Amino acid sequence: MNATEFFSFNLLGISVLVHIAFVNITMGTGWISAMARFLAWRRNDASLEIMSRRVFKILIVHELFSGVWGTIITVVLAGFFPTLLAIATDVIFYPILIAVAAIIIRIPSIALFWYSWGKVQPGIHSALGFVMALSGFAVPMGFRYIFTEITYPHGVGIALGGSPDIARFAVFYNPLYPPLILHTWMGAMSVGGFITASFFVIKGNTSPKFLWIGLWHGVLFLAVQPLLGLWYLLALGDRAPILYNNILGTAQSTVNLLPMFIAKLLVVAALAGLSYVVWRSVKRGAGVAPRHALALGPLAVLTVLLGEYMNDGGRSPYLVLLGETGLPPATFSNIYIRIPFPLVFTILAVLVVFLFGFMATVYYALNRRFLEDLPEA
């Protein structure tokens, strides 16, 4: 792997990890905000409407960065992996169309949900909230087909066999897709719940009631994750043995990710244990919001990062898997771009610095009340 391939592979990997983390947060908090708004209307509960607005502020901040890193992914694919992008926009055209349509709906619906607050009937506003939330779930519903196809090229294989028209619909029947998308959705709901719980421990936002609502969302969807994860792992064993062997660190592995797999299990166990402790402190929204609940959100995001790293990095040294073998990044790389190694490390280092800058901005936006000028009532 030359310097350009090393750079493009790592840049794509970092971008995907960061983007996935932000997307999980926005999907989960979007649903919680929409549901709280709906219940505030149906129960005539003004406190739930305040919760909805505050949780929606979490979404607004992270949606911005999610879009930035999504754009970086697109630029990397177009500039460094044009062949892969060409295949994706042809064979996987319809899933990408679903994702793009969802993005087109989601961005205006976020603005409409916020700026129509108190200006339209509560029922109409609640409906806008659900459009906003559900459009967020439709984005990965399309893009996750790309991940399943580079892990197990079901539709792409049909296209290469001379039936491209059939292949464009065959991608919808990739056997890896159902466990992956369900794992993604449930994970996002869990992350959104735990991020919400952590948010309402922060000074100025402390609320045992709101913390508890976020907590039970996180716990409920965390409980189904082991089953979905096992389903996906078994599907990989049948369809993508390289990724399966790498995750479990078997003798046939090309890269041993077993330590990371164990680390993820330990983080999930820690998240479950901490959830139990916090649950006892604020059951049914009573009691005092404990400070250690701040760790719930970061632990939930860490599980997503570990899982996504295994799902993507587990393809190494390949980019696309073909059963017992695969195609390396060089197969899809732009041969006209040449970057020397010193510049590679410089660019990646700057990217990491910008990432920490993003994280600091998120902190100040939520904790220093950049959005406090937007009224809650």
matplotlib code that plots the C-alpha trace (Angstrom):
import matplotlib.pyplot as plt

x = [0.0, 1.6, 1.3, -1.8, -3.6, -2.7, -3.9, -7.2, -7.9, -7.3, -9.1, -12.1, -12.0, -11.8, -14.5, -16.9, -16.3, -16.9, -19.9, -21.5, -21.1, -22.8, -25.5, -26.4, -26.7, -28.9, -31.2, -31.8, -32.3, -34.5, -36.9, -36.9, -37.5, -40.4, -41.9, -41.7, -43.4, -46.2, -46.7, -46.6, -49.5, -51.5, -51.0, -50.9, -47.6, -45.6, -42.5, -42.3, -42.4, -39.4, -37.6, -38.4, -36.9, -33.7, -33.1, -33.7, -30.8, -28.6, -29.7, -29.1, -25.5, -24.6, -26.5, -24.2, -21.1, -22.7, -23.3, -19.7, -18.2, -20.7, -19.5, -15.9, -16.8, -18.3, -15.3, -12.9, -14.8, -15.1, -11.4, -9.6, -11.9, -13.8, -14.2, -15.9, -18.1, -19.0, -20.1, -22.1, -24.0, -24.9, -25.6, -26.7, -28.5, -31.9, -30.7, -28.6, -31.7, -33.6, -30.9, -30.6, -34.4, -34.4, -31.7, -33.7, -36.7, -34.7, -32.9, -36.0, -38.0, -35.5, -35.9, -39.7, -39.9, -37.9, -39.2, -42.9, -42.8, -45.8, -46.8, -48.9, -51.4, -49.7, -51.0, -49.5, -46.2, -46.1, -46.5, -43.6, -41.5, -42.2, -41.4, -38.1, -37.3, -38.3, -36.4, -33.3, -33.8, -34.3, -30.8, -28.9, -31.6, -30.2, -26.5, -26.2, -26.6, -23.2, -21.7, -23.5, -22.4, -18.7, -18.9, -20.9, -21.3, -24.7, -26.1, -22.7, -22.0, -25.2, -24.2, -20.8, -22.5, -24.2, -27.5, -27.1, -30.9, -31.7, -28.8, -30.2, -33.1, -31.2, -29.2, -32.4, -32.1, -28.6, -28.8, -26.5, -28.7, -31.6, -29.4, -27.1, -29.9, -31.8, -28.5, -27.9, -31.4, -31.6, -28.1, -29.0, -32.1, -29.9, -27.2, -29.8, -31.3, -28.0, -26.8, -30.1, -29.6, -26.1, -27.3, -29.7, -27.0, -25.1, -25.3, -28.2, -30.1, -30.3, -33.6, -34.2, -37.4, -35.8, -32.8, -35.0, -36.8, -33.5, -32.3, -35.1, -34.8, -31.2, -31.7, -34.6, -32.8, -29.5, -31.2, -32.0, -28.5, -26.8, -29.4, -29.1, -25.3, -25.2, -27.5, -25.2, -22.1, -23.5, -24.6, -21.0, -19.7, -21.9, -21.4, -18.2, -15.8, -12.8, -14.7, -16.0, -12.6, -11.0, -13.6, -13.1, -9.3, -9.3, -6.3, -7.6, -7.8, -5.9, -6.0, -6.9, -9.7, -10.6, -9.2, -11.4, -14.4, -13.8, -13.3, -16.7, -18.3, -16.7, -17.9, -21.4, -21.3, -20.0, -22.8, -25.4, -24.0, -23.9, -27.4, -28.6, -27.0, -28.4, -31.8, -32.0, -31.2, -33.8, -36.5, -39.6, -37.9, -37.7, -34.5, -31.5, -29.7, -26.3, -23.2, -21.8, -24.7, -22.5, -20.6, -23.6, -23.5, -19.7, -19.8, -22.7, -20.8, -17.7, -19.6, -20.7, -17.1, -15.8, -18.5, -18.1, -14.3, -14.6, -17.2, -15.0, -11.4, -12.1, -11.9, -8.2, -6.2, -9.1, -11.7, -14.2, -14.6, -15.2, -15.7, -12.3, -10.5, -11.0, -10.1, -7.5, -7.9, -5.5, -8.1, -10.4, -7.8, -7.3, -3.9, -3.4, -3.1, 0.3, 0.8, 4.2, 4.2, 5.2, 2.3, 0.0, 0.8, 0.6, -2.9, -4.2, -2.8, -4.5, -7.7, -7.5, -6.9, -10.0, -11.9, -11.0, -12.1, -15.5, -15.8, -14.9, -17.5, -20.2, -19.3, -19.6, -22.7, -24.5, -23.0, -22.3, -25.7, -24.9, -28.6, -30.0, -31.5, -34.0, -36.9, -38.5, -41.9]
y = [0.0, 3.3, 6.6, 7.7, 4.5, 4.6, 8.1, 7.6, 4.4, 6.0, 9.2, 7.3, 5.2, 8.2, 10.0, 7.0, 6.5, 10.2, 10.4, 7.2, 8.5, 11.8, 10.1, 7.7, 10.7, 12.7, 9.7, 8.8, 12.3, 13.2, 10.4, 11.3, 14.9, 14.1, 11.6, 14.1, 16.8, 14.4, 13.3, 16.9, 17.6, 14.5, 14.8, 18.6, 18.4, 21.6, 20.0, 17.4, 20.2, 21.8, 18.4, 18.1, 21.5, 20.8, 17.4, 18.9, 21.3, 18.3, 17.2, 20.6, 20.8, 17.2, 17.4, 20.1, 18.0, 14.9, 16.7, 17.9, 14.5, 13.0, 15.4, 14.5, 10.8, 11.7, 13.8, 11.0, 8.5, 10.7, 11.8, 8.7, 5.8, 6.8, 3.2, 2.2, 5.3, 4.5, 1.0, 2.3, 4.9, 2.4, -1.0, 0.5, 3.4, 2.9, 2.5, 5.7, 7.4, 6.5, 8.0, 11.2, 11.6, 11.2, 13.9, 16.2, 15.7, 15.8, 19.1, 21.2, 19.3, 20.1, 23.8, 23.5, 21.7, 24.3, 27.5, 26.4, 25.8, 27.6, 28.9, 25.9, 23.6, 21.1, 18.2, 19.5, 20.3, 16.8, 15.4, 17.5, 16.1, 12.6, 13.4, 14.9, 11.9, 9.1, 10.8, 10.4, 6.6, 6.5, 7.8, 4.8, 2.6, 3.5, 3.9, 0.7, -1.2, 0.1, -1.6, -4.9, -4.9, -4.3, -7.0, -9.5, -8.3, -9.9, -7.4, -6.4, -10.1, -10.3, -7.1, -8.5, -11.6, -9.5, -8.5, -4.9, -4.2, -7.1, -6.3, -2.9, -4.6, -7.6, -5.4, -5.1, -8.9, -8.9, -11.4, -9.3, -6.2, -7.1, -7.7, -4.8, -2.2, -3.4, -3.3, 0.2, 1.5, 0.0, 1.2, 4.7, 4.6, 3.4, 6.0, 8.8, 7.7, 7.6, 10.9, 12.4, 11.0, 12.4, 15.8, 16.2, 15.8, 18.8, 22.0, 24.1, 21.2, 18.9, 17.0, 13.5, 13.2, 13.9, 11.8, 8.9, 9.2, 9.1, 6.3, 3.9, 4.6, 3.7, 0.5, -0.7, -0.7, -1.8, -5.0, -6.1, -5.3, -8.6, -10.6, -8.4, -8.5, -12.2, -12.5, -10.2, -12.1, -15.5, -14.0, -12.8, -16.4, -17.6, -14.8, -13.0, -15.4, -12.9, -10.4, -13.1, -14.6, -11.2, -10.2, -13.5, -13.6, -17.1, -18.8, -17.8, -14.0, -11.4, -9.0, -10.0, -7.9, -10.2, -7.8, -5.0, -7.4, -8.2, -4.5, -3.8, -6.5, -5.0, -1.5, -2.8, -4.6, -1.4, 0.6, -1.9, -1.8, 2.0, 2.1, -0.1, 2.1, 5.3, 3.7, 3.0, 6.7, 8.2, 5.5, 7.1, 10.5, 10.8, 11.4, 13.4, 13.1, 11.5, 13.1, 9.7, 9.5, 11.8, 8.7, 7.0, 9.0, 8.6, 4.9, 4.4, 6.3, 4.3, 1.0, 2.4, 3.4, 0.0, -1.9, 0.3, 0.0, -3.8, -3.8, -1.6, -2.2, -6.0, -6.0, -5.3, -5.6, -5.5, -2.9, -5.3, -8.8, -11.8, -14.8, -16.2, -13.3, -9.7, -6.7, -4.2, -0.5, -0.2, -1.8, 1.2, 4.0, 7.0, 6.4, 10.0, 11.2, 10.9, 12.1, 11.7, 10.1, 13.2, 15.1, 12.1, 12.3, 16.1, 16.1, 13.3, 15.1, 18.3, 16.4, 15.0, 18.6, 19.7, 16.8, 17.9, 21.4, 20.0, 18.3, 21.5, 23.3, 20.7, 21.1, 24.9, 24.8, 22.6, 23.6, 27.3, 27.8, 29.0, 28.3, 30.0, 32.8, 30.4, 30.5, 27.3, 28.6]
z = [0.0, -1.1, 0.6, -1.3, -0.7, 3.0, 3.2, 1.4, 3.3, 6.7, 5.8, 4.7, 7.9, 10.2, 8.4, 8.5, 12.3, 13.1, 10.8, 12.2, 15.8, 15.0, 13.0, 15.9, 18.2, 15.8, 15.0, 18.6, 20.0, 17.0, 17.9, 21.6, 20.8, 18.5, 20.9, 23.8, 21.7, 20.9, 24.5, 25.6, 23.3, 24.1, 27.9, 28.0, 29.8, 29.5, 31.0, 28.2, 25.7, 27.4, 27.3, 23.6, 22.8, 24.9, 23.3, 19.9, 20.6, 20.9, 17.5, 15.9, 17.1, 16.0, 12.7, 11.6, 12.2, 10.8, 7.5, 7.4, 7.8, 5.4, 2.8, 3.6, 2.9, -0.4, -1.4, -0.5, -2.5, -5.5, -5.4, -4.3, -5.0, -8.3, -9.4, -6.2, -6.4, -10.0, -9.1, -6.1, -8.0, -10.7, -9.0, -5.7, -7.3, -5.7, -2.1, -2.6, -4.0, -0.9, 1.3, -0.7, -0.7, 3.0, 3.4, 1.2, 3.5, 6.7, 6.4, 5.8, 8.3, 11.0, 10.2, 10.0, 13.3, 15.1, 13.6, 13.6, 17.3, 18.8, 15.4, 14.2, 15.9, 18.3, 16.3, 13.1, 14.9, 16.3, 12.8, 11.6, 14.4, 13.4, 9.7, 10.9, 13.1, 10.6, 7.8, 9.9, 10.0, 6.3, 5.6, 6.9, 5.4, 2.0, 2.8, 4.7, 1.5, 0.4, 3.5, 2.9, -0.8, -0.1, 2.6, 0.5, -3.1, -3.8, -6.3, -7.6, -8.4, -10.4, -12.3, -13.1, -14.4, -17.1, -15.5, -14.3, -14.4, -12.2, -9.9, -9.1, -7.4, -6.2, -3.8, -1.7, -1.0, 0.4, 3.3, 5.5, 5.3, 7.7, 10.8, 10.0, 9.5, 12.6, 14.6, 13.3, 14.2, 17.6, 18.4, 17.4, 19.7, 22.5, 22.0, 21.7, 25.0, 26.9, 25.4, 26.6, 30.0, 30.2, 29.0, 31.8, 34.4, 33.1, 35.3, 34.1, 32.6, 35.6, 35.6, 37.1, 35.2, 31.8, 32.7, 33.5, 30.1, 28.3, 30.5, 29.8, 26.1, 26.3, 28.4, 26.4, 23.0, 24.5, 25.7, 22.1, 20.8, 21.8, 19.9, 16.8, 17.1, 17.3, 14.3, 12.3, 13.4, 12.4, 9.0, 8.5, 9.3, 6.4, 3.9, 4.8, 6.5, 6.4, 8.5, 10.8, 11.4, 12.0, 14.6, 16.5, 15.9, 14.5, 12.9, 9.5, 10.4, 8.4, 11.3, 14.9, 16.2, 19.1, 21.7, 20.4, 20.3, 24.0, 24.8, 23.2, 25.3, 28.5, 27.6, 27.0, 30.4, 32.0, 30.3, 31.6, 35.1, 35.3, 33.9, 36.7, 39.3, 37.8, 37.4, 41.1, 41.8, 39.5, 39.1, 37.7, 37.6, 41.4, 43.4, 42.4, 39.1, 40.0, 38.4, 37.4, 34.9, 32.7, 31.6, 30.0, 26.8, 26.2, 26.9, 24.5, 21.7, 22.5, 21.8, 18.4, 17.5, 18.5, 16.6, 13.5, 13.6, 13.6, 10.8, 8.6, 9.8, 9.9, 6.1, 6.2, 4.0, 1.6, 0.8, -0.8, 0.4, -1.9, 0.3, 1.4, -0.4, -1.4, -3.5, -1.9, -2.0, -4.9, -7.2, -6.8, -6.2, -8.4, -10.0, -10.9, -7.3, -5.6, -2.0, -0.2, 3.3, 5.2, 3.8, 4.6, 8.3, 8.3, 6.8, 9.1, 12.1, 11.1, 10.7, 14.2, 15.5, 13.7, 15.2, 18.7, 17.7, 16.7, 20.1, 21.9, 19.9, 20.8, 24.4, 24.4, 22.2, 24.7, 28.0, 27.4, 26.0, 22.4, 21.8, 24.9, 22.8, 21.4, 23.9, 25.3, 25.9]

ax = plt.figure().add_subplot(projection="3d")
ax.plot(x, y, z, "-o")
ax.set_aspect("equal")
plt.show()
